[in-house]
Each structure stands twice: as structure tokens, then as C-alpha cells.
Amino acid sequence: MEWCFSMPKLELHAHLNGSIRNSTLLELATALDEKDFSEVEHVILKYDDRSLKEVFKLFDLIHILTTDHDTVTRITKEVVEDFASENVVYLELRTTPKRNDSIGMSKRSYIEAVLKGLRSVNSVDVDFAPHSEDSKTFLNPLPSTTEDKCNRDSRKKIFVRLLLSIDRRETTEAAMETVKLALEMRQYGVVGIDLSGNPSIGEWITYLPALKFAREQGLHVTLHCGEVRNPKEIHNMLDFHPERIGHAIFFEEEHWRKLKSSNIPVEICLTSNIRTLSVPSVDAHHFVDWYNAKHPLVLCTDDSGVFSTSLSNEYKIVAMSFGLGRKEMFELSRNAVEFIFADNGVKEDLRTYFNSVAKNMEL
Ligand code: 6MZ
């Protein structure tokens, strides 16, 4: 199943701090004193099943280690390089802008550190800012598969766009601050807003004003929806009509009907759902029913570092578990082009690229 790796893929649901390399996390943890280090090491090395509650504890720990400008820059660079190395050609990376007065970090300077990380990637060409009308042709178009083989010098290229996350712990004012920042940062490739964080915390009504404002201003919105059993919130979220939702696990029949009629694409994070014990096994995962019902779906990693996975691995799991072949998996990947939040120019580029790959792969 090498083709799961070599096939071009789109990642639309990746949290920056959750995608950190384990080696980087362990290296950062060595700065702690011995007692704290051994505790942290234990949590970091416990890859297997962690309940959702434990996962959010781990995020608090990760944030202690990563929330300074240089580290944010470093992990952004590494995460983009890691996705590009497994043939992700479009990455929508999401992160929660953080403020930490003690080190002079504002939400804005946090995002500037992320942008610095994008600029510092050198193993691959990164296209992260939207294009003006007169610069639509890119210096380095996505290389075709044959070119890749014939021309050793042809460099990989990845499109990266950013989503700013509102954490469910935040107030309406803090959420609004994130949306305003996203608006200021549009010229640097910020395309939308995500609502995430511990799903057992907070109320929909708290974030609604900021999400409405985001939409009025033309930002795209995706929501973590149905990660825990909360029928009323799922209804409210679907009524808001986000452009995509993530997870969609605890859906009842009427939620499903509503989702189906609105055709909202779902970001599927299989390994994450299983590792957090939200879904008992791959076979019991809702992916297969929704795939058979032809609902728009995109496979994603969620937190490739925390759950020790990769997008190629997610493709492999789906192909093996549900008996999907190369062509079906390619189409699953290609369909995701229609759900991206970047502008039409990028979409058109990706469509052309997928067409050329399809020809080369004789699909
Ligand atoms: C909900 C999640 C998540 O933003 O610091 N996050 N929120 N459900 C999940 N499923 C397991 N995985 C990650 O990345 C880490 C943050 O992303 C959100 C949480 O708020 C977490 O603190 P950033 O880059």
C-alpha cells in the first residue's frame, strides 16, 4: 500500500501543537527538572489509548513546553515539512493564538511566529499567501508525478493556509479578538476560524457572536461537532450551517438527516476517535456508512504527534479496513479539493494537478 504514501493528499484538520514530533516534544521536556521530566516523559510515551480527558491534560502540558515564539516557529516548520514529506499538497493548519504576558506574547505575535515558521521551511516550496490577480501563475507549479521521477531537481511544493482556533475555554471577547486577528491576517494566508478545545467545556452561545461576525466578514468556519454526546449543541451547530465540521461522532438519526440534507463536508479523524475511546473500533466507525451514503468526507489526522499517526496511515487504515482500492482512495483525496477554504485559484491549481496525476497513474 505504498500508494497511500505516494498519492497526493489534502490535510484539512491538523492542530499545530497536536502535530508536534514526539522527538521534539521529548527534547523540549529535557529543559524541565528531573522529577517533572519523568512525569512528562511518561505521558508523552504513553501513545496508546488516552481518554479525551487525558488528551486535554496532555495539551496543557504540551503548551507549557511549546508556547514561546521560537518554539512555535520551530514546530510550524517541522509540521509543514512532515506533511510535505508524505505528499500532502495542501495543508490547512489550525492553531489557537495564545497570549502570555510574561514572555511578551500576544495573540498577534504568536501568529507572527507561525508565519516565520512557514517562511523558514526550506526542504519544500511553501505557498502560504493568497495571490493577487496578476500573479496567478506560480513560480513552481505542483510537479507532476512523471516530472518527479525524471527530474531529480524538481522540488516538492505544498500550499499552506491557516485557520485560527477559538478554544472552548475562551470568553466571547477573547473569541472575538481571535476573529479580528484572523481578519487582519488574511493577507498572510489566514482563511478561516475553527472552534475546538475540550468539548465538555463551554456553551455554544458564548462563541456564536464571534462565529457570526467571522462569517459576515467573509471568513470560512469549521466546527468541532459531536465529539461528545450533546444533542442540543449538535442541533445548534448544524443550524449555524458551518462550511465543514470535524468528527461528528455522537450523531443521532435526526442530526444525520439534517447533516445529509445540508451536505456539509465532514473532517474524519479515525485514529484520533479510536485512541480517545470515542469510537470502540475502526469497524464501528461512522466513516463507512457515510462513505456508502456518498456524503462529502475528508480523511484527516487531527493530532498526528499526539496520536502517532500520519495522513498516509489514515488512508491505509481506511483502504484496508473497508476494502477500498487505489482508485477509490484517489477519488476520496481528490474530492477534498472542493472543500478547501483557499481561493478558487488554488482550487483550480489542485484540480489540474490531480487530473495530471490521475492520467499518470492511469486511473
Ligand atoms: C478538540 C482539539 C482536539 O491550537 O495549540 N484540539 N480540540 N478535539 C480534539 N480532538 C482530540 N485536538 C486538538 O493545538 C492544540 C489544541 O487544539 C485543540 C485543543 O484546543 C488543543 O489544546 P494548538 O496549536
Boltz pocket constraint, residues with backbone or C-beta under 6 A from the ligand:
constraints:
  - pocket:
      binder: B
      contacts: [[A, 15], [A, 16], [A, 17], [A, 18], [A, 55], [A, 59], [A, 60], [A, 94], [A, 95], [A, 96], [A, 97], [A, 165], [A, 167], [A, 196], [A, 197], [A, 198], [A, 199], [A, 224], [A, 227], [A, 272], [A, 276], [A, 302], [A, 303]]
      max_distance: 6.0
